[in-house]
Amino acid sequence: MVEERLHGLASYTPGPRLLPAFEGPRLKVARAKTHLKELETVVSDYGSRVISAWCPYYEPHYEHMVLWELRFSEDSPREAAIILGDAAHNLRAALDIMLCDIARIRKKSSDNLKFLLATNAEEWEARLAKHPIKRLGADVVEAVRSLSPNRDSNSALRALHDLDILDKHELVVLTFAGCWSRPEVPPVIWDSIPAQSKRGDTMLVTEEDMFLIRKGLELTLLPIPTSPPFPIFTYGLPQGSPFAGKPVLEALRSTAEFVEEVVEDFALKFGRVHDEARTSPNSDN
């Protein structure tokens, strides 16, 4: 029996074993969500251990002022940067593989095919002129265009692209922040904190912020933050990045949900109910 089965295989010529259309993008999104859960655990464990404190620095040339810095008892978890990069890469790759699946369905070449992103609408249209996405058809191009995939209109997509590119060259070390609501902060201290550290009625202070405040205003009088420190995007991102200053987990969760919606929408518009031919396109058309 075994010999007969092996004999049958002798004449079998294997071809490329490809996943059904849109299965790859779905797996990429699912993997990204798994990474985010892992990142959430790392952040939660760190927050449960760390102790925060305001530390004053008295400089002789600041006669009537004191430098204050929020310090944490432990350095931020370095593995968080690895997990963050993996999540971003999987979300970005989901969009690219999605277009390659459409190319397979339409028997077009997937060579150099990537989801087209740009800084603004004008740049997107200029890049479209020579972009391989055009080979997929005007309907696919219009579907991508409708997402406003540029930094000016769809900040999540462009920020995701920036983060993915950055992770290929250096790690994005996360900066942790403490958070206070306005009722917790004495008015005289609230008024002394720079505007860039405030989000409405919330004061967000990172471990690297330093405030020059006049003597007599003791930041040590501030209560311990009601929530554990959490990571935000600060350094390393391109200038003007939409993710800058945003809580990491919140920004990436919403981006993952958006990418998942895009994949399902494109599967509905351009997918097939039955499985496509499992051969790679040979044409460059």
C-alpha positions as CSV (number, residue, x, y, z in Angstrom):
1,M,0.0,0.0,0.0
2,V,2.8,2.4,0.9
3,E,4.8,1.5,-2.1
4,E,1.8,2.1,-4.4
5,R,1.3,5.6,-2.8
6,L,5.0,6.4,-3.2
7,H,4.9,5.3,-6.8
8,G,2.0,7.6,-7.5
9,L,4.0,10.5,-6.2
10,A,6.9,9.8,-8.5
11,S,5.2,11.4,-11.4
12,Y,3.8,14.3,-9.3
13,T,5.2,17.8,-10.1
14,P,4.7,20.1,-7.1
15,G,3.7,23.7,-7.7
16,P,3.6,26.6,-5.4
17,R,1.4,25.9,-2.4
18,L,-0.4,29.2,-1.8
19,L,-3.0,30.1,0.8
20,P,-6.5,30.9,-0.3
21,A,-7.0,34.5,-1.2
22,F,-7.1,36.9,1.8
23,E,-6.1,34.1,4.2
24,G,-2.6,35.5,4.4
25,P,-3.6,39.1,5.3
26,R,-6.0,37.7,7.9
27,L,-3.3,35.6,9.5
28,K,-1.0,38.7,9.5
29,V,-3.6,40.8,11.4
30,A,-4.2,37.9,13.8
31,R,-0.5,37.7,14.5
32,A,-0.3,41.4,15.1
33,K,-3.1,41.2,17.6
34,T,-1.2,38.4,19.4
35,H,1.8,40.6,19.6
36,L,-0.3,43.4,21.0
37,K,-1.6,41.1,23.7
38,E,2.0,40.2,24.5
39,L,3.0,43.8,24.6
40,E,0.0,44.5,26.9
41,T,1.2,41.8,29.3
42,V,4.8,43.2,29.3
43,V,3.5,46.7,30.0
44,S,1.1,45.5,32.7
45,D,3.9,43.6,34.5
46,Y,6.2,46.6,34.3
47,G,3.5,48.9,35.7
48,S,2.8,46.6,38.6
49,R,6.4,46.6,39.7
50,V,7.6,50.2,39.0
51,I,7.5,53.0,41.5
52,S,7.3,56.6,40.4
53,A,8.7,59.7,42.2
54,W,9.3,63.4,41.5
55,C,12.9,64.3,41.8
56,P,14.1,67.9,42.2
57,Y,17.4,69.2,40.8
58,Y,18.8,72.4,42.2
59,E,21.0,74.3,39.8
60,P,23.1,77.2,41.1
61,H,22.2,79.4,38.0
62,Y,18.5,78.9,38.6
63,E,18.3,81.1,41.7
64,H,14.5,81.0,42.1
65,M,13.7,77.9,40.1
66,V,13.9,74.1,40.5
67,L,14.2,71.4,37.8
68,W,11.7,68.6,38.4
69,E,11.8,65.2,36.7
70,L,9.5,62.2,37.0
71,R,11.6,59.1,37.6
72,F,10.7,55.4,37.6
73,S,12.3,52.8,39.8
74,E,13.1,50.6,36.7
75,D,14.2,51.2,33.2
76,S,11.4,50.5,30.6
77,P,11.2,46.9,29.4
78,R,13.5,46.7,26.3
79,E,11.7,43.7,24.9
80,A,8.6,45.9,24.3
81,A,10.4,47.5,21.4
82,I,10.8,44.1,19.7
83,I,7.2,43.2,20.2
84,L,6.1,46.6,18.9
85,G,8.1,46.3,15.7
86,D,6.7,42.8,15.1
87,A,3.1,44.0,15.4
88,A,3.7,47.0,13.1
89,H,5.4,44.8,10.5
90,N,2.6,42.3,10.4
91,L,-0.1,45.0,10.0
92,R,1.9,46.7,7.2
93,A,2.5,43.3,5.5
94,A,-1.2,42.4,5.6
95,L,-2.0,45.3,3.3
96,D,0.8,44.3,0.8
97,I,-0.2,40.6,0.8
98,M,-3.9,41.7,0.3
99,L,-3.0,43.4,-3.0
100,C,-0.8,40.5,-4.1
101,D,-3.8,38.2,-3.5
102,I,-5.9,40.4,-5.8
103,A,-3.2,40.2,-8.4
104,R,-3.3,36.4,-8.2
105,I,-7.1,36.4,-8.6
106,R,-6.8,38.6,-11.6
107,K,-3.8,36.7,-13.0
108,K,-1.6,39.8,-12.9
109,S,2.0,40.0,-11.8
110,S,2.6,40.7,-8.1
111,D,6.2,41.8,-8.7
112,N,7.1,44.9,-6.6
113,L,3.4,45.3,-5.6
114,K,2.9,47.2,-2.4
115,F,0.1,49.1,-0.8
116,L,0.6,52.7,-2.0
117,L,1.1,55.3,0.8
118,A,2.2,58.9,0.7
119,T,2.6,62.0,2.7
120,N,-0.3,63.8,1.1
121,A,-2.9,63.4,-1.6
122,E,-0.8,65.2,-4.3
123,E,2.2,63.0,-3.6
124,W,0.0,59.9,-3.7
125,E,-1.4,60.8,-7.2
126,A,2.1,61.6,-8.4
127,R,3.5,58.2,-7.2
128,L,0.5,56.4,-8.7
129,A,1.6,57.3,-12.2
130,K,4.4,54.6,-12.1
131,H,3.1,52.4,-9.3
132,P,2.4,48.7,-10.0
133,I,-1.0,48.9,-8.3
134,K,-2.4,50.2,-11.6
135,R,-2.1,46.8,-13.1
136,L,-4.8,45.6,-10.8
137,G,-7.5,47.7,-12.4
138,A,-9.1,51.1,-11.9
139,D,-11.6,49.7,-9.4
140,V,-8.8,48.5,-7.0
141,V,-7.0,51.8,-7.5
142,E,-10.1,53.7,-6.6
143,A,-10.7,51.5,-3.5
144,V,-7.3,52.3,-2.2
145,R,-7.6,56.0,-3.1
146,S,-10.9,56.1,-1.1
147,L,-9.0,55.2,2.0
148,S,-7.1,58.5,1.7
149,P,-3.8,56.6,2.4
150,N,-1.7,59.7,3.2
151,R,-0.5,61.4,6.4
152,D,-2.7,64.4,5.9
153,S,-6.0,62.4,5.7
154,N,-5.5,58.9,7.1
155,S,-3.0,59.3,9.8
156,A,-3.1,55.7,11.0
157,L,-2.0,54.2,7.7
158,R,0.9,56.5,7.2
159,A,2.0,56.3,10.8
160,L,2.0,52.5,10.5
161,H,4.2,52.7,7.4
162,D,6.6,55.1,9.2
163,L,6.8,52.8,12.2
164,D,7.4,49.7,10.0
165,I,10.2,51.5,8.1
166,L,11.8,52.8,11.3
167,D,11.8,49.3,12.9
168,K,13.9,48.0,10.0
169,H,16.7,50.4,11.0
170,E,16.5,50.9,14.7
171,L,14.4,49.9,17.7
172,V,11.7,52.2,18.9
173,V,12.4,52.4,22.6
174,L,9.1,53.1,24.3
175,T,8.8,56.0,26.8
176,F,6.6,55.5,29.8
177,A,4.4,58.2,31.2
178,G,2.4,58.9,34.4
179,C,-1.1,60.3,34.1
180,W,-3.0,62.7,36.4
181,S,-6.5,64.1,36.0
182,R,-6.9,67.8,36.6
183,P,-8.9,67.5,39.9
184,E,-5.8,65.6,41.4
185,V,-3.5,68.5,40.6
186,P,-3.4,71.7,42.7
187,P,-4.3,74.6,40.4
188,V,-1.0,76.5,41.0
189,I,0.9,73.4,39.8
190,W,-1.4,72.7,36.9
191,D,-0.9,76.2,35.7
192,S,2.9,75.8,35.9
193,I,3.1,72.6,33.8
194,P,3.8,73.3,30.1
195,A,0.9,73.0,27.7
196,Q,2.5,70.2,25.7
197,S,2.2,67.9,28.7
198,K,-1.6,68.4,28.9
199,R,-4.4,66.5,27.0
200,G,-7.5,68.4,27.9
201,D,-8.2,67.7,31.6
202,T,-5.3,65.2,31.8
203,M,-1.7,65.8,32.6
204,L,0.7,63.3,30.9
205,V,4.3,63.3,32.1
206,T,7.0,61.0,30.6
207,E,10.1,59.7,32.4
208,E,12.2,62.1,30.3
209,D,10.2,65.3,30.9
210,M,11.8,68.0,33.0
211,F,10.0,71.1,34.3
212,L,11.5,74.3,35.4
213,I,9.2,75.5,38.2
214,R,9.7,78.3,40.7
215,K,10.8,77.3,44.2
216,G,7.9,76.7,46.6
217,L,5.8,74.6,44.2
218,E,6.6,71.1,45.4
219,L,5.7,68.6,42.8
220,T,6.2,65.9,45.5
221,L,2.8,67.1,46.8
222,L,1.2,65.5,43.7
223,P,-0.5,62.2,44.5
224,I,0.8,59.0,43.0
225,P,-0.8,58.4,39.6
226,T,-4.0,56.5,39.8
227,S,-3.0,54.3,37.0
228,P,0.3,52.5,36.4
229,P,2.8,54.1,33.9
230,F,2.0,53.3,30.3
231,P,4.0,53.7,27.1
232,I,3.6,56.5,24.6
233,F,5.2,57.3,21.3
234,T,7.8,60.0,21.7
235,Y,11.3,59.8,20.2
236,G,12.5,58.2,17.0
237,L,9.4,58.7,14.9
238,P,9.6,60.9,11.8
239,Q,8.8,64.6,12.4
240,G,5.1,65.2,12.4
241,S,4.2,61.5,12.8
242,P,0.5,61.1,13.7
243,F,1.5,58.6,16.4
244,A,3.7,61.1,18.2
245,G,2.5,61.6,21.8
246,K,-0.1,58.9,21.5
247,P,-0.5,55.9,23.9
248,V,1.2,53.0,22.2
249,L,-1.4,50.3,22.9
250,E,-4.4,52.5,22.1
251,A,-2.9,53.6,18.8
252,L,-1.9,50.2,17.6
253,R,-5.2,48.5,18.7
254,S,-7.2,51.0,16.6
255,T,-4.8,50.6,13.7
256,A,-5.1,46.8,13.8
257,E,-8.9,47.1,13.8
258,F,-8.8,49.5,10.8
259,V,-6.5,47.2,8.8
260,E,-8.7,44.2,9.6
261,E,-11.7,46.2,8.3
262,V,-9.8,47.1,5.1
263,V,-8.9,43.4,4.5
264,E,-12.4,42.2,4.9
265,D,-13.8,45.0,2.7
266,F,-11.4,44.3,-0.1
267,A,-12.1,40.5,0.2
268,L,-15.8,41.3,-0.2
269,K,-15.2,43.5,-3.2
270,F,-12.4,41.7,-5.0
271,G,-12.3,38.1,-3.6
272,R,-13.8,34.9,-4.9
273,V,-16.2,32.6,-3.2
274,H,-14.3,29.6,-4.5
275,D,-10.6,29.0,-4.2
276,E,-8.4,30.6,-6.9
277,A,-6.0,28.7,-9.1
278,R,-2.9,27.8,-7.1
279,T,-0.4,29.0,-9.6
280,S,1.6,32.2,-9.6
281,P,0.9,34.6,-12.5
282,N,3.6,34.5,-15.2
283,S,2.6,37.6,-17.0
284,D,3.8,41.1,-16.1
285,N,0.5,42.6,-17.4
